[in-house]
């Protein structure tokens, strides 16, 4: 993954102007320059390679995928009122909501410019297909984000586990995992059968990724993690850990947890966050979520092996399979 990051980043930088108004473009470069794990764009490249594609032809699509992450995270941080992103204050905390939103919109436009420029590399028909797929992918992402946010806005705390998975499949499964994998397959020109099969192993892959994210938010080393520990509690995120806690704690404890979760972020105290975290540890809810993430990662590997057995062994194929373990072993 690390070997491909510099090439993707350089391609992104080709699309980030350095002109008037200088401060606008300085702010615009902030999240791209911080860089992230680059999981999504690397999955685009690995999938393209696994299905016999040329990396040069997929590089711009991978750069667009990473740029989509940057503008979406700017908006996501505003919606969640997140304090930190990639080890630094969130963009709206540094520059205000209005300027951060504007920069997010600008990066959104740049993402589409990248995808449209594929016409010179991939031809008109494939470029339109990729743009159309990105539209569908972003619609699915917005659906997942709606579920995530609406539970907070409507003060719905007691979520069923299957409801949580529906949100995760849209927000993390589609956007983070099988969407980028299918994007790479589109660039390579794979068969409809192989393209469709990606979703079969991509869904458990995405669930493993998202659940481990929930676990990291409570257990990670803060310096490595780059975000505040317990931030999901302060933001009121409905996670698998919370679902398991509410299922197992006493009525009195459940009442108190719900009271904390329906508060706005600025009304919550560190003591309340620590109270919830202590309960999550006491009732082994974090441990439960960790085991579920491992189960989904194992399911993803098993289904991947079955659905890709006709593909020749390659570095890309092995790397994708390794990613299924990486997402539940990472520390940030």
Long-range contacts (C-beta under 8 A, 24 or more apart in sequence): 1-37, 1-38, 1-39, 1-42, 1-319, 1-323, 4-38, 4-41, 4-42, 4-45, 4-62, 5-35, 5-38, 5-42, 7-59, 8-38, 8-41, 8-42, 8-45, 8-59, 8-62, 8-63, 8-66, 9-35, 9-66, 11-59, 11-60, 11-62, 11-63, 12-63, 12-66, 12-67, 15-63, 15-67, 15-110, 15-113, 15-114, 16-110, 24-99, 24-102, 24-103, 24-106, 27-91, 27-95, 27-99, 27-100, 27-103, 28-103, 28-106, 28-107, 30-91, 30-94, 30-103, 31-70, 31-71, 31-73, 31-74, 31-85, 31-86, 31-91, 31-107, 32-66, 32-67, 32-70, 32-107, 34-85, 34-86, 34-87, 34-88, 35-86, 36-66, 36-69, 36-86, 37-330, 37-332, 38-66, 39-176, 39-180, 39-209, 39-323, 39-327, 40-65, 40-66, 40-68, 40-69, 40-175, 40-176, 40-179, 40-180, 41-65, 41-66, 41-180, 43-177, 43-180, 43-181, 43-184, 43-320, 43-323, 44-180, 44-181, 44-183, 44-184, 44-187, 45-184, 45-316, 46-181, 46-184, 46-316, 46-319, 46-320, 46-323, 47-180, 47-181, 47-182, 47-183, 47-184, 47-185, 47-188, 47-198, 47-316, 47-320, 48-184, 48-185, 48-187, 48-188, 49-184, 49-188, 49-314, 49-315, 49-316, 50-184, 50-188, 50-308, 50-311, 50-314, 50-316, 50-317, 50-320, 51-184, 51-185, 51-188, 51-189, 51-190, 51-194, 51-311, 52-188, 52-190, 53-184, 53-187, 53-188, 53-189, 56-121, 57-121, 57-122, 57-187, 58-184, 58-187, 58-188, 60-114, 60-115, 60-117, 60-118, 60-121, 61-114, 61-115, 61-118, 61-130, 61-183, 61-184, 61-187, 62-184, 63-114, 64-111, 64-112, 64-114, 64-115, 64-134, 65-180, 65-183, 67-107, 67-110, 67-111, 67-114, 68-108, 68-111, 68-134, 68-138, 70-107, 71-103, 71-104, 71-105, 71-106, 71-107, 71-108, 71-111, 72-104, 72-141, 72-175, 74-100, 74-101, 74-103, 74-104, 74-107, 75-101, 75-104, 76-145, 78-104, 79-145, 79-149, 80-235, 80-237, 81-235, 81-265, 82-227, 82-231, 82-235, 83-227, 83-228, 83-231, 84-226, 84-227, 84-228, 84-231, 85-226, 85-227, 86-226, 87-223, 87-226, 87-227, 88-226, 122-187, 126-186, 126-187, 126-189, 129-186, 130-183, 130-186, 130-187, 133-182, 133-183, 133-186, 134-183, 137-174, 137-175, 137-179, 137-183, 138-175, 140-170, 140-174, 140-175, 140-179, 141-170, 141-171, 141-174, 141-175, 143-170, 144-168, 144-169, 144-170, 144-171, 144-172, 144-174, 144-175, 145-171, 147-171, 148-237, 148-238, 151-238, 152-235, 152-236, 152-237, 152-238, 155-262, 156-238, 157-238, 157-242, 157-246, 157-257, 157-258, 157-261, 157-262, 158-246, 158-258, 159-238, 159-242, 159-243, 160-243, 161-240, 161-243, 164-238, 164-239, 164-240, 164-243, 165-207, 167-238, 168-206, 168-207, 168-210, 168-211, 169-203, 169-206, 169-207, 171-210, 172-206, 172-207, 172-209, 172-210, 172-213, 173-202, 173-203, 173-205, 173-206, 173-207, 173-210, 174-206, 176-206, 176-209, 176-210, 177-202, 177-205, 177-206, 177-209, 178-202, 178-203, 178-205, 178-206, 181-320, 194-307, 194-311, 197-307, 197-308, 198-307, 200-303, 200-307, 201-300, 201-301, 201-303, 201-304, 201-307, 202-300, 204-296, 204-297, 204-299, 204-300, 204-303, 205-296, 205-297, 205-300, 205-304, 205-323, 205-324, 205-327, 207-292, 207-293, 207-296, 208-293, 208-294, 208-296, 208-297, 208-300, 208-324, 208-327, 208-328, 209-327, 209-328, 211-240, 211-289, 211-290, 211-292, 211-293, 211-296, 212-290, 212-293, 212-327, 212-328, 212-330, 214-239, 214-240, 214-241, 214-289, 215-241, 215-286, 215-289, 215-290, 215-293, 216-330, 216-331, 216-332, 218-277, 218-280, 218-286, 219-286, 220-331, 220-332, 221-331, 224-331, 224-332, 225-331, 225-332, 226-332, 230-273, 230-274, 230-276, 230-277, 233-260, 233-261, 233-268, 233-272, 233-273, 233-276, 233-277, 234-265, 234-268, 234-273, 235-265, 236-261, 236-262, 236-263, 236-265, 239-289, 240-288, 240-289, 240-292, 241-280, 241-285, 241-286, 241-288, 241-289, 242-280, 242-285, 244-283, 244-285, 244-288, 244-289, 245-276, 245-279, 245-280, 245-283, 245-285, 248-283, 248-285, 249-279, 249-283, 253-279, 293-328, 294-328, 297-324, 297-325, 297-327, 297-328, 300-324, 301-325
